[in-house]
Amino acid sequence: MPRFAQLVMGPAGSGKSTYCSTMIQHSGSINRSVQVVNLDPAAEHFDYPVMADIRELIMVDDVMEDDSLRFGPNGGLVFCMEYFANNFDWLEESLGHVEDDYILFDCPGQIELYTHLPVMKQLVEQLQQWEFRVCGVFLVDSQFMVESFKFISGVMAALSAMVLLEIPQINIMTKMDLLSPKAKKEIEKYLDPDMYSMMEDSSDCIRSTKFKKLTQAICGLIDDYSMVRFLPFDRTDEEGINIVLQNIDFSIQYGEDLELKEPKETDEEPSNLNFDEIFQGKGDS
C-alpha cells in the first residue's frame, strides 16, 4: 500500500511549525494518525513530538562553529541540507516501513531550496521511490499578502516551488486568525484573484513603463493558466482546517486504498437503530 506525505514549505515565519502542530491536534480529534518529521536543522523547539529530527544527523550551529567551514547561517543551512541529501539512508531508517503512513515533513524556509538547489527535488524523488504519494503545502503569511505587489511576490515564490518539485501543491494563507475583520474581508480577493483587475487597481503605483509591462506579463501568466490559488488557514476554525486537509488528501488520493475494517465484536447485542431517524437528524443539523 502507498504511504502519504506533505512537504510543508514556505518562507521563514510563515507558520510551518504552527501548521504542523494544528494538523496534529486536528488529526487527533478525528482519530487519525499523523506523524511529523523535522527537516529544519536550524529549528529550536516545537510543541509536538517528532518521528525523526534532522538535528540528530546534523545541526546548523555545529556547522557554523566548524573552523574549517566558516559558514554563516544561510550557507550553514544549505550545507546541512546537502549533507542530508547524501545521507537519505538515515531518513529511511528513521521512517521504517509502516503501511498507510501519513507524515508531515516540516521543511526549512530558505527560498534557495525551492528555486535552484536540487536538494528538495532529490528528497521528493527519494520519497516516491519509497512509495510515498507526496503533496507540497506552500504557506504564505496572510499579513504579508494584503498588498497586491506583495501578493504577486508570494505567488511567484509558490510558483517557483511548484515548477521545481513537479508534485501536486496546495497553497495556503496562514495566520488568518490574526487579521482584523476589515483585513479578512480585504484579503478575500487574494484567495482566488482576478490578476487583471488587481493590476488595473495598482497601475497608478507603477511609474516605470518597463516594469509595468513586466508586471502585466506576470499577472497574465498567473491568471491565464490558473496556476496559483490559495486556501485560508485559521487555526481556530476546525471546519476550515478540515477543508484544507480534504484538498490535500484529494491531491494525493488518500483514503482510496484503505481497507475496510470489520467492526469489533462485543458481548452485548447491538441496539436496534433507526437509521432513517439518524440520517434525518443529520439533515436537520
N, C-alpha and C positions, 0 to 999 in steps of 0.2 A: 504494500500500500504506500501511496505517496506521503510525504511529510510536507509541512507548510511553514512558510517563513515570511515575516515582514522585515524589510530593511528600513528602519526608522532614521530618516535623514533630515537635514535642514541646517541652516546657519546656527552658529553658536548663540544660545539664548532663545532659540525658537520654541523651546519647551519639549524636547525629545524625552528627557527622563521623566518629566511630568506626564507626558502622553503614555509612556510605558507603565508608570505607576497607576494611572487611571484605568488603563486597559486590564491590568492585573486585578484590580478591585472589581471592575465590571464583570470580568470573566468569572471571578469567584461567586458573584451574586447570581450568575446564570448556570452555575455548576459546570464550568468549562475549564479545562486545564490549559494554561498558557505559561510558558517559561520565558525568561529574559536572559540574553547573553550580552554582556557589556563589551563593546569593541572600541571604546574610547580610552586610550592609555593615559589620558590626562584627567579622567574623571576623578572626583574627590569623594563623593558619597552618594548613596541612593537610599530611598526608604522602602525598598523591597528586596527580597532575596534574588540572587542571580544564579543561573545554571552554570555559567562559566564567566570568567573575568580575564580580559586580555592582560590586565596588570599582573596576573600570575606569571605571564610569559615575559612581558617587558613593560617598563614604565617610562614616561617622558622624563621624569625627574632624574632617573638613573642615566638616561642618555645625555641629558644636558650637563650632568656633573662629570661625565667622562672627559678627561683632559685630551684624549686622543681624537675625540669627535668635535667638541666645541660647537655644538648646535644650539640655536636659540629655540624658543617654544615651538614655532611653526616648523622649522627644519627637524626638530626632535620628533615631533608627531609624525611627520612624513616618514622619517627613518623607522619609527616604530611600526607603522603600517606596512612598509616594505619588508621589514623583518617578519611581521605576521604572515605576509603573503608567501614567504619562504618556509613557513612552519605550519601549514594548514593541517598537518598530522596532529598537532596539539588540539586544534579545534575539533577534529574528527573524534579524537579520544574523549574530549570533554562532552561532546554531544551524545556519544554512544549511538545506538541504533534502536530506537523505540518507535514502533509503528504509530502513525497518526500524531506525531509530534507537531506542536504549533508553537513556534519560537519567534520572539521579537528580538531583533538584533539592534541594539542601541549604538548607532554609529557616530563617529566624530563629526564635527561641524565644519572642518576646513573645506572650502569650496574647491580647492585643487583636486580633491579626491573624486569630484564629480564633473570635472571639466576635461583634464588631460592626463592625469595619472591613472595607470591601469589597475591599481590595487582592488578597487571595488568591483570592477568588471571581472577580475580574476576570482574574487570571492563569489560572485553570482554564478559563474561557470562551475566553480567547485561545488557549491550547494546543489546545483542542478544535477551534477554527476552523482551526488548523494541522494538523489530522488526527492529533492525539495522543490515544491512549487513556490516561487518567490514573487512577492509583490513589493514594489517600492512605495514607501509612505513619506512624502516630502512635506515637511512642516514649514510654515512661514508665520511669523508673529503678526496677528491681525492689527496690532497697534502700529506696526510699521507700514501697513498697506492702505492707510487712509488717504493717501495722496496718489494721484494717477501715475506719476513718474516713478514713485517708489514701488507701486504695484507692478509696473512693467519690468522693473529690475527684478522683483521677486519671481515674476513669471519666467523671465529668461533663465534664472537660476534653476527653477524647477524643470524647465525645458532642457537645460543642459544635462541634468541627471537622467532625464528620460531618454535622451538621444544616446548618451554614453552606455547606459546599462541595458537598454533594449528589453525591458521587462514591463509588465503592467504596473502602472503607477497611479496612486491616489494622492491628490494634493489637498492639503488641509490648512485652514487658517485657525491657528491656536489662540488661546487666551481670550476667547470671545466673552468669557465671564468677567473680564477686567474692563471691558468697554462700557462707556456710559450709554444710556438708552439712545441718545442722539447719534453717537458714533456707530452703534449697532445698526441703526436704520440707514446711516450713510454708507456703511460697508456692504450692505446687501447687493449693491450694484456691481461689486467686485467679485462676487461669488460665481456669477455666470455673466461675464462682462460683454457689453457691446463695445468692442475696441474702437470702432469708427466714431461712435458718439462720444466716447471718452476722449478721443483725440481732438474732436471739434471743441469740446468743452475746455481743453487745455491749450488750444492753439495760440491764445494770446500770450501765454507764458514763454513761448519759444521765439526767441529773437532771430536766431540764425536760420536762414532758408535751408542750408545744407543739412543741419541737424533735424529740421522739421521734416524733410523728405525721408531721412533715415528712420525717424520715429514712426512716420506713416507706414513705411515698409515693414517695420517690425510688428506694428499693430495689425497690418493686413495679413501677415503670416499667421499670427495667433488667431485672428478672427476667421479667416477663410478656411483654415484646416481644423478649427475647433479643438486645438491640441491641449489646451490647459484650462481646466475648471477647478474650482475649489469647493470643499465641503467645510462648513463651520464646525468648530470643536469647542464646546463649552463643557468643562469637566464636571459641572454641577447638573448637567442635563442628561439624564440616563437615556432618554429617547434619542437625543442627538448622537450620543456615543454609540448606541445600537445601530443607527443608520450608517455611521462611519464604518463600523465593523461589518455590517452586511455588504457594503460596497466592496470592501477589501476581500471578504470571503467569496463574493461572486467572481471577482477578478482572478482568483486562484482556484476556483471551483471547490472550495472547502465544503465538505458535507456530502458531496455526490458519491464518494466511495465508502462512506461509513456503513458498517454492517449494523443491521437491526439487532438489538439485544433482547433476548427473551426476558420477560418480567420475572423478578424473583418470586419463588413460591413461598407462601406463608401458610401457617396452620389455620388461620381464620378464613372463613368463607367470604368471598368478595361480596360487598354490599350491592344490592340492585340499584344501578344508577340509571336515571332517566336522562339519556344523552340529549334528547330534544330540549329538555329544560336547561341543561348545561350550555348548549350552544345558543339557546335563546337568551340566556343570561349574559353570554359574552357579547351577543349582538346588541344588547341594551346598554352595555358598559361603554 
